[in-house]
Amino acid sequence: MTLTSVSISYSQEVTDEKSDKSNIRRFSFYNYRGSHAIDLAAGSAIANADYPDAEFELYFRVGYKLHITSHLNINFIYNKYNVAFKEVYNEGYMSFDLNLEFLLSPYTKFTPYLYAGGGYNANNYFDTTATKAQGGFGFEYIVAEGVGLKLFGEYNYMFTDELEGLIEGESDDTFMRMGLGLNIYFGGNKKKEELRKKLKTVINSNPILTYNKTQSLFL
């Protein structure tokens, strides 16, 4: 009977410790980021299509992100860019992209991240439209609470060979976009305060064991 009591007590302690660690990590996430974010960026785009001599052209984006978990968010992005080939072609395009994004280290200021999804592409007057798939990789660094500076590159695969209006060759058109931008986070303050109260309760009930884990969170 005594062994059973010890086993139950030990199991409860392990469960509580795991819960405390989880709360500490989640608090760290909200200390740097939020449940929502506005995505702003600018950079360059270059196509790989049927014309030769592709040129880099201006590209910018604006979007919204919703964090499903600390590691994972879903985002909707509006992109505006040009496709250009030297002395032959220069046309404005836009795309509406839906992505899943994974942060490798969401509990620290610096994190690599990667994303993938699908999109709808069109020229400025919607004369040419097509679906596409995209994937990208980047780095984010929190420069202030709720503000992340990011650098990224993105590969786009068109499900058509008519991006620039010329059909030639056997492969579909592709293009690259790269940029520098900001994630402006908001939301999550209520959740952060709930976690803060839980962590303070843990400190008050067992200050010796939890002090080293939580002291830096309240500086």
C-alpha positions as CSV (number, residue, x, y, z in Angstrom):
1,M,0.0,0.0,0.0
2,T,2.9,2.3,0.8
3,L,4.6,1.6,-2.5
4,T,1.4,2.5,-4.3
5,S,1.2,5.9,-2.5
6,V,4.8,6.7,-3.4
7,S,4.2,5.7,-7.0
8,I,1.1,7.9,-7.3
9,S,2.9,10.8,-5.6
10,Y,6.0,10.5,-7.8
11,S,3.8,10.4,-10.9
12,Q,2.0,13.5,-9.9
13,E,5.3,15.4,-9.3
14,V,6.5,14.4,-12.8
15,T,3.3,15.6,-14.3
16,D,3.4,18.9,-12.4
17,E,7.0,19.5,-13.4
18,K,6.2,18.9,-17.1
19,S,3.3,21.3,-16.8
20,D,5.5,24.0,-15.2
21,K,8.1,23.6,-18.0
22,S,5.4,23.9,-20.6
23,N,4.0,27.1,-19.0
24,I,7.5,28.6,-18.8
25,R,8.1,28.0,-22.5
26,R,4.7,29.4,-23.5
27,F,5.4,32.5,-21.3
28,S,8.7,33.0,-23.2
29,F,6.8,32.9,-26.5
30,Y,4.4,35.6,-25.4
31,N,7.2,37.6,-23.9
32,Y,8.6,38.0,-27.4
33,R,5.7,37.4,-29.8
34,G,1.9,37.3,-29.9
35,S,-1.0,35.3,-31.1
36,H,-1.4,37.5,-34.2
37,A,1.0,39.3,-36.5
38,I,1.1,41.8,-39.4
39,D,3.7,40.7,-42.0
40,L,5.4,43.5,-43.9
41,A,8.4,43.0,-46.3
42,A,10.1,44.3,-49.4
43,G,12.8,42.9,-51.7
44,S,13.3,41.5,-55.2
45,A,11.8,39.0,-57.5
46,I,13.2,37.2,-60.5
47,A,11.6,34.7,-62.9
48,N,12.8,31.5,-64.6
49,A,10.6,31.3,-67.7
50,D,10.9,31.1,-71.5
51,Y,12.6,34.4,-72.2
52,P,16.3,34.8,-71.6
53,D,18.0,37.5,-69.5
54,A,15.7,37.7,-66.5
55,E,16.1,40.8,-64.4
56,F,15.5,41.5,-60.7
57,E,12.5,43.6,-60.0
58,L,10.9,45.2,-56.9
59,Y,8.7,43.1,-54.7
60,F,6.7,43.8,-51.6
61,R,4.2,42.0,-49.4
62,V,1.7,42.5,-46.6
63,G,-0.1,39.8,-44.7
64,Y,-1.7,38.5,-41.5
65,K,-0.5,35.6,-39.3
66,L,-2.5,33.6,-36.8
67,H,-0.5,31.3,-34.4
68,I,-2.2,28.0,-33.9
69,T,0.6,26.9,-31.5
70,S,3.8,28.5,-30.5
71,H,5.6,26.6,-33.3
72,L,3.0,26.8,-36.0
73,N,1.0,29.6,-37.7
74,I,-1.2,30.0,-40.7
75,N,-0.8,33.1,-42.8
76,F,-2.4,34.9,-45.7
77,I,-0.1,37.1,-47.8
78,Y,-0.7,39.6,-50.6
79,N,2.3,39.9,-52.8
80,K,3.0,42.6,-55.5
81,Y,6.0,42.1,-57.8
82,N,7.2,42.5,-61.4
83,V,8.4,39.9,-63.9
84,A,11.0,41.4,-66.3
85,F,13.3,40.2,-69.1
86,K,15.9,42.6,-70.5
87,E,14.5,44.7,-73.4
88,V,11.7,42.2,-74.0
89,Y,9.1,42.1,-71.2
90,N,8.2,43.9,-67.9
91,E,4.8,43.2,-66.4
92,G,3.3,43.8,-62.9
93,Y,1.9,40.8,-61.1
94,M,0.3,39.9,-57.8
95,S,-0.3,36.8,-55.8
96,F,-2.6,35.8,-52.9
97,D,-0.8,33.1,-50.9
98,L,-2.0,30.8,-48.0
99,N,0.9,29.2,-46.0
100,L,1.6,27.1,-43.0
101,E,4.7,28.4,-41.2
102,F,6.8,26.5,-38.7
103,L,9.2,28.3,-36.2
104,L,12.1,26.1,-35.2
105,S,12.8,28.0,-31.9
106,P,9.7,30.1,-30.9
107,Y,10.8,30.6,-27.3
108,T,14.0,32.6,-28.1
109,K,14.6,35.9,-29.8
110,F,16.2,34.3,-32.8
111,T,14.6,31.6,-34.8
112,P,14.9,30.0,-38.2
113,Y,11.5,29.3,-39.8
114,L,10.2,27.6,-42.9
115,Y,6.8,27.6,-44.7
116,A,4.9,26.2,-47.6
117,G,1.5,26.6,-49.2
118,G,-0.5,27.4,-52.3
119,G,-1.5,30.6,-54.1
120,Y,-3.4,32.4,-56.8
121,N,-1.3,34.4,-59.2
122,A,-2.5,37.2,-61.6
123,N,-1.2,40.1,-63.6
124,N,-2.3,43.6,-62.8
125,Y,-5.5,43.4,-64.8
126,F,-6.3,39.7,-64.2
127,D,-5.8,39.0,-67.9
128,T,-3.5,36.1,-67.0
129,T,-4.2,34.0,-63.9
130,A,-2.9,30.7,-62.6
131,T,-2.5,28.7,-59.4
132,K,0.9,27.9,-57.9
133,A,2.7,26.4,-55.0
134,Q,5.4,28.1,-52.9
135,G,7.9,27.3,-50.1
136,G,10.4,29.4,-48.3
137,F,13.0,29.6,-45.5
138,G,14.1,32.5,-43.4
139,F,15.4,33.9,-40.1
140,E,13.6,36.1,-37.5
141,Y,15.2,38.2,-34.7
142,I,13.1,40.0,-32.1
143,V,14.5,43.5,-32.0
144,A,11.9,44.8,-29.5
145,E,9.0,43.2,-27.7
146,G,6.5,42.3,-30.4
147,V,8.6,43.3,-33.3
148,G,10.6,40.8,-35.3
149,L,13.1,41.6,-38.1
150,K,13.2,38.9,-40.8
151,L,15.2,37.9,-43.8
152,F,13.8,35.2,-46.2
153,G,13.8,33.6,-49.6
154,E,10.9,31.9,-51.4
155,Y,10.6,29.6,-54.4
156,N,7.4,29.6,-56.5
157,Y,6.3,26.9,-58.9
158,M,3.6,27.9,-61.4
159,F,1.1,25.3,-62.7
160,T,1.4,26.9,-66.1
161,D,4.0,27.8,-68.8
162,E,2.3,31.1,-69.6
163,L,3.6,33.4,-66.8
164,E,5.1,35.9,-69.2
165,G,2.8,35.0,-72.1
166,L,5.2,32.8,-74.0
167,I,4.8,29.0,-74.2
168,E,8.1,27.3,-75.1
169,G,9.8,24.3,-73.6
170,E,8.5,21.4,-71.6
171,S,8.6,22.8,-68.0
172,D,6.3,25.2,-66.2
173,D,7.5,28.6,-65.2
174,T,9.0,29.4,-61.8
175,F,10.2,32.5,-59.9
176,M,12.1,33.4,-56.8
177,R,11.3,36.1,-54.3
178,M,13.5,37.3,-51.5
179,G,13.1,40.1,-48.9
180,L,13.7,41.9,-45.7
181,G,10.8,42.8,-43.4
182,L,9.0,42.9,-40.1
183,N,6.6,40.8,-38.1
184,I,4.5,43.1,-35.9
185,Y,3.0,40.9,-33.2
186,F,-0.1,41.7,-31.2
187,G,-2.6,39.8,-29.0
188,G,-1.8,37.2,-26.3
189,N,-1.5,39.7,-23.4
190,K,-4.4,38.1,-21.5
191,K,-2.9,34.6,-22.0
192,K,0.5,36.0,-20.9
193,E,-1.0,37.3,-17.6
194,E,-2.7,34.0,-16.9
195,L,0.7,32.2,-17.4
196,R,2.4,34.8,-15.2
197,K,0.0,34.1,-12.3
198,K,0.5,30.3,-12.7
199,L,4.3,30.8,-12.6
200,K,4.1,33.1,-9.5
201,T,2.0,30.4,-7.8
202,V,4.7,27.9,-8.5
203,I,7.4,30.2,-7.1
204,N,5.4,30.9,-3.9
205,S,4.7,27.2,-3.3
206,N,8.3,26.0,-4.0
207,P,10.7,28.9,-4.4
208,I,14.0,26.9,-4.1
209,L,13.2,24.5,-6.9
210,T,11.7,27.0,-9.3
211,Y,13.7,30.1,-8.8
212,N,16.4,29.3,-11.4
213,K,13.8,28.4,-14.0
214,T,11.7,31.5,-13.8
215,Q,13.8,34.4,-12.4
216,S,14.7,35.7,-15.9
217,L,11.1,35.8,-17.1
218,F,10.1,38.7,-14.9
219,L,13.0,41.1,-15.5
